[in-house]
Amino acid sequence: MRPGRAWRRIPIAPLGLIASLAILVGACSAAVSSAPPSVSSAPSVAAETVTLSLTEYKVDPAAPTVKAGVVMIEAKNAGTISHALLLTGASVTAQTPDFSYQPGTAESFTVALAPGTYTFFCPVDGHAGLGMKGTLTVTP
C-alpha cells in the first residue's frame, strides 16, 4: 500500500450523511429561532401569595387578607421544631404536603378560595392550642 492512499479507504456515504444532518439541524434551528415568541393568555397559577412564618407558638401574620381566587399559601418554618399548616373553612380543607416538616424549610399549597373567612393552624401535637393559629379573610 502506498502512503497517501490510506485516506481513500474512508467510506464516502457516512460523510455525506453527517453533512446532510448538519444542514438539516442548521435549517431547523434557524426556523425555530426566527419564529416570534409565543404569548400565553392562560391565567397564572396563583393570583396572590400569602407567606406565613411559623414559630413557637405563633403564626405571623395571624390575620392576612387576600382577594378571592387562586391563592398560594407558603408556610415557612422559622421555628426550632417541626411545624405544618392546615387551612379550613367554606367547604375547603388544604394543607402543606407534609403534616410536619423541619425547621428552616418551607412548604406551600395552592387553593381556590371564595370570599369568606378561613381558619389556619399548625396541626402538630397541640400547637394550635398553644397559639399557632390565625384567620385568613378572603374579599371579593
N, C-alpha and C positions, 0 to 999 in steps of 0.2 A: 504494500500500500504506500502510495506516495504522500509525503506530507503536504498539506494544503487541500487534500480532497476529503478529509475527515468531516468537514462541515457539511458536506453533501449528504451525509447519512441521516441528518435530521429530517424527519418527515415534514413535508410542507403543509399537510392538512391541519395538524394541531395549531400551527402558527396562524393559519387563516381563520380558524375557529376563535382563537384568542383575540385576533384583531377585530373580528365581527362582534364579539361580545363587548369589547371596549367601545366600539362605535355605538352599539345599542345602549349600553349603560350611559354613555355621554348624552345621547339623544333623550333618554328618559329623564335624566337629572335636569337637563335644560328645560324639558317640558314642565316638570314639576316646579322648578324654581321660577318659571315665567308666569305661572298661574297666580291670579290675585288671591290675597289672603281671604279665608272664609270668616264670616262673622256669624256667631251663633245668636239666635234670637231666643234661645231657651233661658228661662229664669235661673238665677243662681240657686244652688242647693239650699243655702241658708240666707234668709233675708237679713237676719240680725244674729249677733253672737252675744251671749251673756257669759262672762268669765267670773267664776266664783272661787274664792280662796277658802280651803278647808283647813282649819287648825283645831287645836284642843281648846275648847269645845264650842266653836262658833263657825258660822259661815259668813263670809264678807264679800259683797254686801248682803245683808239679810232681807232686803225688800227691793229688789230691782224691778224695773218696769220695761216692757218691750211692746212692740206693735204686733198685732195678730198676724199669723202666717207661719212660715217655716223658720224655726229658731234653733240655733246650735247652742247647747249648754256645755260649757267647758268647765270642768271641776279640777282645780289644781290642788294637790295635796301638799300644802305648805306646813304641815304639822310634823310631829316626830313619831307618830304611829299610823297604822293603816286606817284609811277612810274610804268612803264611796259616796255616791249621791243618787237619791231616788226622788222623782218628781211625780206628783199625783194631783188629780182634780179634773172635773168636767169630762169624765169617762176616759181620761188619759193616764196611763202609767208608763213611765220611761225611766231608764236608769243607766248609769255608767256600765260599760261592758263587764267589768269585774265588780263583784259585790264587795270587794275590799282590795285596795291597792296601796302600794308602798309610798312612803314619804318621798318628796322630790319628784313625783311623777304627776301626770295629768291625764285625764280621760274625758271624752266628750261623747255626746249623742245628739242627734238631730230629731226634732219632733214638730209636728204641725199643731199649732195652738190657736184656739178660738178665743175671743175676748172672754175674760173672766179672771178668777183668782186660783192660783195653783200653790200647793204646798211642796217644799223640797226639804229633805233632811238626810242625814247620814244614817244608814241602816245598820251600821256596825255596832254590836254589843251595847245597846242602850245609849249611844252617843246623842241621839235626838233628845232624849230625856235630860241630858246634861247641857243642852242649849244649841246643839248643832242642827238648826232648822231655820227656815225662813219662808217668805211668801213671795211668789212671782206674780205680778199684776200684768195682765195682757190687755192692752187697749185696742179699740177698733182701728 
